[in-house]
Amino acid sequence: MANTNGAFGLRPIGVVGQAANTTGAPEYRIASGNTNAIYQGSPVIPLSTGYIDIVGAAAGGTVGLLGVFWGCEYVSSTTGEKVFSNYWPGSGADSNHPVKAFVYDNPMQTFVICSDASLTSEATARGHVFANANFAAGTSGSTASGISSAKLGVSTIAATAALQLRIMGIQDDPENSDFTAAGIPVIVRLNNSFNSANGAIVAGTPSTTGV
C-alpha cells in the first residue's frame, strides 16, 4: 500500500534532548527586491547582507543552513495593506516597509520530512538512523498552497558530514509505513547549522544567478 504523504518540506516536531520544546520561529528579514520564492518548510540560509534567502542562493562557498522558513509578513505594493503569507512569492512587497520572515532557527530543532524514494524495508530504514542526507527538490514548492516540495534524497544517504540533514529516527505513522514506497516520514535535524557552536560556517554572498 502506497504512503499518503506528499511533499511538504520540513515540519518542526521537537528538539534534541530534554530542553523545553518552544518551537519558536524568530523574525528575520527578506530583501524586498528578492525574486526567489521561499516556501513554507524550505531550508534558508543567512546572507552577508543581513537578509535570508532560499538554500542554494549563495554564490560559491559553504553556507550553513540558518533554519526552516515558516511564513512572512509584508506590505503589499499594490494595495498598501499588510499581507500575512506562508510563503514569500518573490515579489509584491512595498520597498518602504520590511519583509519579515519567521524561521525555525534552533540548531537542535527536529523536523519531519518525507523520503523521495523507497527505503526498502523497516530494517534498512533503521540502519540509516544517525547517517546524513541531502534534500531533493529543496528550492521548489507550490504557489497554490505555499508549501515546499523538499524531500529527503534517499540516494544521498551517507556518513558524509557535509550533507545537510542528520537522520534522527523514523516517525511512527500507520498511514505512511510502507517502506517499499516513497513518503516515509523521517525525523531529522539540520546538519552544520549556522547557529551551531562550530563557528566555522559564515554567511553567504547573494548569487547573481538566483536558484
Helices and strands as residue ranges (DSSP letters): E 11-15, E 27-30, E 43-46, E 52-54, E 67-75, E 82-85, E 99-104, E 109-114, H 122-127, E 132-133, E 135-136, E 151-152, G 154-156, E 165-170, G 174-176, E 185-190
